[in-house]
Amino acid sequence: MFTKMGVKGWLPLAAACSLALVGCSNGGGEAAGPSASPGATAAQVKPMEIKWMVPTADLNANSHVIQYLQEKFNVKINYYSIPQADYVQKQQILLTSGDVPDVMFIYDPNQLFKYASQGLLAELPVKTIEQSAPKTKAVLDSFAKQGWFYTNLNGKNYGLPTTYFTGQFNAKQGWRMDLLKKAGVEKIPETIDDMTAAFAKLKQNGVYGMTTNGNSYYFQFWSIFGAYGVMPTQWMLKDGKVVNGAVVPEAKEALTLLADWYKKGYIDPEFVTGKDLDKKLVEGKVAYTHSTAVSSFDLNNPQSVFSSMKKANPEADFQVAPLPKGPRGQQGGWAWGTAGSTFAFGKHMEQQPEKVKKVLEIMEAIRNDEQVFLDSAVGVKGKHWDYTTLSDPQSGIKFIPPYDDTAKLATEGLRNNFDTLFAGGPAPVIFENALGKSSVELLKKYNIPVSDIFGKSDVLPSSGKYWGDLTKLKLDAYVQIVRGDKPVSYFDEFVKQWNDMGGAQLEKEANELYKSVQGSK
């Protein structure tokens, strides 16, 4: 059983199922399972117990992934099942109350650095990873080098980075071509000026040009900023110096355009909520999106955005589009880079090297053995999934009813984005096979990714202290400028606030980190 959670402790199953904190976790998260791997003898050592924290509230003792991993690796997984939306907050509560799991998923570097500084995490030497998970380390070194920034604090490594295959691609742009043609626009707008002209014509038909997730510090109008050569909150090189894209003059230039668009009625006034983006597109309330997935364009999927459009209006036409070009011919889209989040070990695991080795063995197999990946992350062929075109592995994987429903799939501990709960993304070649040839080709279409030079913006030593407040400051200031609550000149005041609230310190650290990395090459 787990140690006490702090104020209330772990509750019995019936009560725990109703709590958002732990979800339904079989009397405190102990998953039932076979006592040994297939073919085991009575003399075999009993399963090794592992307390494992992952971001989901849907796991239960009978979830496919739990049953499979326990049987395959002769372990007993005592899982923490926490809702993804509350994960960071609840994780911090659990850890600081003394309930530190053996292994845990940590979203961002600033959280990892905070926990490590508090003495909650075990050091995980890169040499240990190389010994127990050599293929995983090789993939990180070749495909996702930025990941090592995410786990390194003061020269010590505190976790195993994950890979993020789709992080090398920006989100897709899409236009409702039927709405454009109805407004008298015959081709996809290619430049900011083209978009301005198209938006003016769309307005005459009562259609907004665009909306965005104004509640997201990175998605907020990101393709428009890309047309001005900047991605707000990303660290970038400018004139040989590392600066943050949120405070450079090019960001002010983009905000000037956006404020003008909003004033003219080209932007959905509800953009600040970040809600119903696809719904508004389907209903024909907006014509352009820059925050949709490749799957949105798939007419073979009855649940896709395009299919929903067709149901509402058989004449609907939705096309993938290039990123808009700005006044200097620049274009680009936010991309996270190929390194993902991190798995870290509780401090007590420094005294349990065999358990660390076992966890790394499990992760090594999930990430690099295609059959283990399929069995643990996709499920049973014919039950959970099949090939999109039967008997054609190159066509990619599709989930079959009832597991084509995301909520149903989640109860099995499976995900339709092929990211695994207990190891992160698989090796790139395995991920490509799962997606299928045509999906990979679509991802590469109109792909002009712009990534932070460090991968994640909050990788700096003082990120845990300042980054949360800075991203909120940026979010609020940009919204106020776009809506006209503040004049564009307010941007200069925002820059001063940013620097005073820790931005100047982070810029100093960013330049020091960049120089140290360059010097080590």
N, C-alpha and C positions, 0 to 999 in steps of 0.2 A: 504494500500500500504506500501511498505518497506520505510525505511528511505533512504536518499541518500547514494549511494555507494562510494562517494568520488569524484574522478576526473570526471567521466562521468555520474554518476547516472544511474537509471534504464531506459531502452529504451522501446519504444513501441514494441508490439508483433512482427511485421514484421522484425524489426531490431534485436530484442533480439534473435530471432530464429537462427540468423547467428553467434551469438557470442559464443565462446567456454566457456566463463566465466559463463554465466547464462543459456545457452541452450535455449530451447523453453519453456517459462514459463507463457504463458497467460497474457501478459501485466505486467510483474514484478512478476510472480509466484503466483498470486491469482487463486486458482483452483475453478472452478465452481462446484456446488454440491447442493444437496437438502438442504433446509433451516432447516430441523428438522428431527429427527429420525422417523422410521415408526410408525404410530399411534399417532403422535404428535398432540396436540391441538393448536388452535390459540393463546391460552394464554401462551404456553410454551416459555421459554426464548430462544432468538435467539442463533444460534450456536456460540460457543466460538472460536475466531480466534487464530490460533497458527502459528507462523513463525518457520518453521522446515527445518533444513539444512541436506541433505543427499547426499552421493557421487554418483550421476548419472546425466547424461545429457539427459536422455531419457524420463523423466516424462513430461506429459502434462495434461491438465485439465480433459481429458477423460480417463486417465490411471485407470485401474481397482482398484489399491490399493488406490488411492485418493478418488474415488467415494465410495468405500466400507467403508473406515474409517470415512469419513464425515457423511455418513448415519447411520452407526452403533453407533457412539459416539456423534452425534450431534455437530460436530465441523466444522470449515472451515479452511482448511490447506493452508496456504500461503507458498508454498515450494520454496526452493532454489534448482536449478537443475544445478549442477556443474560436469563437466567431472571428472571421477575418477582419471585419470592420472594427472590432475592438481589440485586435491582437496586440498591438504595441502597448496600449494602456494596460491591458490585463497582464501581459507578460511582465511588465515592470512591477506591477503590484505583487505578483507571485514571487519574482526573484528577490525583491527587497524584503519580502516577508519571510524569507528563508527557504522557500520551496524552489530549489534550483534543480532542474532536470539534468539527466546525464547528457543529453544532446538536444539542442534547440535551434529552430529556424529564426534568424534575425534579419529583418528587412534591409536596414540601412546602416552604413558605417557609423553614423553618429550615435546610434543605439549601441552598437557593438563596442565602440570606444568608451561609452559611458559605463557599460557593464564591466568592461575590462578594468577601467580605472577604479571601480568600486570593489575590485577583487572577486568578482562573481564568475569569471571565466578562466578556464585552463589555457595555458600556453600550448599551442599545437605547432611544434617545430615543422618547418617545411620538409626537413629530412624524414620525419615520421610519416608525412603524407607520401613522400616519394617511395618509402619502403612498403607501406601498406596499400597504397592506391597509385601505383606508378602510371597507369594509363590515364587516370584522372588528372594527375599533375601534368603529364605531357600535353593533354588537351588544353588545360589552362594556359600553359606556357605558349602554345602555338595559336590558340583561338581567342583567349580571354585574359591577356596579361594584366589588364586593368584590375582584375579581381584581387590581385595581390596587394593593391593599395587599400582595398576595403577591409583587409584583415590585419594590417600591419600597424601597430602602435608602438612608438618608441623603439623600433628595431625588432620587435617581437611579433610573431604571427599568432593570431587568436582564433583561427577558424579555417574552414574549408570553403572557398568561394564556389559559387555555382555558375554555370554557363547560361547564357540567355540568347538562344539562337536567333529569335526574331528581333533582338535588340539591334541587329545590324540593319534593320529596315525602318524607315519612317512609316507612320500610319498613312493610309491611303486617302487620296483626294477623290471626291466624286461629285458629279454634276447631274441634276435632273434635266436631261437634254430635252424632254418634252416641254418642261416649263420654259427653258431658254427659247425654244423654237416658237412657242406660243407668244413670247414677248418680242419676237423678231430677231433673236440672236441665233445665227445659223451654225456657229462652231464654238468649241470649248474656248473660253477666255484663257489666254496664255500669259498675260502680263497684268500688273496691278492696274494699269490704265484700262485694259480690256475688261477687267472685273468691275471697275467703277462704272464704265459705260453699260455693262450688262445689268448691274444692280439697279441703275436708274430706270432701265426699261422694265425690269421685273417689278419694281415698286408700283409702276403704273397698273399692273395686274394684281396688286395686293399681295405680292409675294416678297418676303424678305430675301436679301441676297444670301445671308449666312447667319449662323449662330455658332456658338462655341461653348466649351466648358469653362465658363468664367470663374468657376470655383476651384480650378486646378492651376497650381503655380506653373506647370509646364505646358499644359494643353491650351491655355488661354491665348487664343489668336496666334498660335505658334507658326503656322505656315505664312502668315502675313509678316511676322518678324523675320522669318527666314528670307523673305524677299528683300529685306534690308540688311542681310548678312549677319544676323544676330539671333541668338537663342537666350532669352532672359533666364537668369539664374544659373546658366552654364558658365564654367570658367573657360576663357578663350584667350588666344594670343592676339595681341594688338600692338603693333610697333615694337615687337620683341619683349613685351611685358605681359604677364598674366593679369587679366581683368575679368570682372563679372559682367556678363551680357545684360544684366538687369539695369545697369547704370551707365552704359555707354551712350554717346550721342545718337547712334543709329536706332536705339530703342525709342528715344524721344521722337525721332523722325517717323517711325512706324506708328507711334501713339497719335501723332498729329493727323495722320491719314485716318486712323480708326475713329478718332473723335469726330472728324468730318463726316465719315460714313454714318456714324450713329446719329449725328445731328440731322442728316438728310433722310433718315429712316430706312437705311439699307441693312441695318443689323437688328436682329430680333432683340427687343428690349428685355426679354427674360433670359438673355445669355448668362447673366451673373449666377443663376441657379445651377447651371450645368445639367439640367434635367431634360428628359424627353428629346434628346438630340435626334435619334433615329426616328422617333415617332413623328416629329415635326417634318422630317424629310419625307417620310412615307405619306403623310397627309398633304404634302405639297405646300406647306407653309414656308419652307425655305428651299433654296435651289442648290446650295453648295455646302458640302461637308468636308472637313479636313481631319475628322477624328473617327474614322470607321475602319473596320477590319477587312481583310481580303475576302473573308467568307460572306461579307455583306453583298457582294456582287454575284454570288452563286445562285443561279436560277434552279439548279438541281436540288438545292436545299430548300424545302418548303417553308422553313423558318427564317430564311435570310431576309435582309432588308429589301433587296430587289424583288423577291417573291412576294413580300407583303405589299410592296407598291403595286405589283401586277394584280393582286387580289382587289385592291382598292380602286385601281384604274388600269384596265388592260392596255391602255396606250402609254403607260409610264415607261420611260427609258432612262436607265441609270448607267453612267459610264465612268470608268476609272480615268483620272485626269492627271496631267503633270502638275507639279508645284508651280505656283505663279512666280514670274520673274519681276524683280523690282526695278527701280530707276537706273541701277548700275548693272543690270543683267544678272543679279544674284538670285539664287533660289536654294532652298534646303528645308529639311524637316527634322524635328526633334527625334533623335534616336538615342536609346539608353546605352548603346554599346553592347558588346558581347559577353560581358560579365554580369552576373545577376546578384542575388542576395547571398547570405552566408549561413552555413551550419556551424555552430560553436558548441563547445563542451563546457559543462559546469566545472567550477574550480576543483571540486573533489575528484574529478576524473584524472587529475595529474597523478593520483595514487592508484589508478585502476587502468594501467596501460593495456591490459588484455581486452578490456571492454572497449577502449578507444580503437584498438585494432579490429575488433569485431564490427563496430559501426562503420569504419572505413572500408572494410571488406564488403559490407552490404552496399554501401554507396558506389564502390568501384564496380560491382556487378550490375547494379541498376543502370549506371551511366554508360557502361561500355559493352555489356553483353546484350545484344539485341533481343534475344529471347527472354532474358530476365526483365528487360525493360518492358516488353510487350505484356508479359505475364503480371508484372507488378503495377504498371502504370496505365495500361490500356485494357487489360482484362482477358477474358476468354473469347477466342475467335468463335464466331457463330452464336455466342450468347451476348457479349457486350459489343462486339465490333465485327466488321468484315471489310474487305477492300471495296473502295468506291465502285470500281468495276470488278465484278467477281472474278477471282482467279488471276487478277492483274496487280501484283504488288506495287508496280510503278504508279498506279492510280491513286495511291494513298489510302488512308484509313478513314472509315466513317463509322459512327456509332449507330447501332440499330435499336429499334423500339424494344423496350421502353427506355433504353439508355441513351437515346438521342435527346432526352430531356436532361438538361444540365443538373437539375436538382436531384433527379433519380440517380444519375451517374455519381454525384458527389457522395451519396450514401454508401457507395462501394469504395470510396477513397480514390476515385479516378477523376481525371480532368480531361476535357476535350481540347485543351491547348498543349497536351503532351508534356506538360511540366509535372514532375513527380513530387508527391508530398514528402517523401522520405529521402530524396537525394537531389532534387532540382532537375534541371534539364539534362537529357542524354547527350552523348557525343554528337557533333554536327551531322555526321553521315547518317546516324540513326534517326535524328530528328527530320532530316530531309526525306528519308524513306517513309516516315509516318505521314508527313504532309502530302507527299505525292509530287510528281514532276510538274504538273500544271500549276499547282499552288505555289511552288517555289518560283516558277517563272513569273507568276503574277506579283509575288512579293518583290522581285527584282525590277519589275516594270516601274518606271518613273521614280526610282529610288535614289534620293540624294540625301543620305543621312548626315546629320550634324550632331556630333557627340561632344560632351564635356571632355576636355583634354585629360581629365583624371577618371573618366567614366561616370562617376557619381559626384555631384557637386558637394556633398557633405562629407567628403573624405578627409578633411583637414582636422588637425588636433583640436581646435576650438569649435568645431562644428556643433557638437552637442550643446554647447553653451549659447551659441548665437543663431544657428541656422533656422530653427523653427520660427523665431520672431522675425527674422529677415524675410523669409518666404511669405509670411502673413502680411508684413508691411508692403511688400511688392504687390501682392495680390490685391490688397485694398487700394493702394495708390493707383494702380493701372485701371481698375474698375472706375474709380472716381474720375480719372482723366477721360476715359472713353465715353462715359455717360454725360460728361460736361458738368459734373458736380464740382470739379476743380478745373482751372484752365490748364492748358498744356504747359505753361510756365511753372506749374506746381512740380513738374518733374525735377527741377533743380533743387527744390526743397526736399523732395523725396531722396535724392542722391545724398544730400547732407545727412538726413536721418539715417539712411542705410549705413553710411560710414561711421556715424556716431554710435550706432547700435551693434557694432561688431564687424561691419563690412570691411573697414580699413584693416582690422586685425586679420581677418580671413584672407584678404588680398595679400598681405605680407606673408602669411603662411603658405599661400598658394605659390607665390614666387619662389619661396625657399624650397618648397617641395619640388617644383618643376626644375630648379637649378640642380638639386641633389640627384634627381633622376637623370637629367642630361649629363651630369658629371660622372654618373656610374656606367654610362654606355661606352 
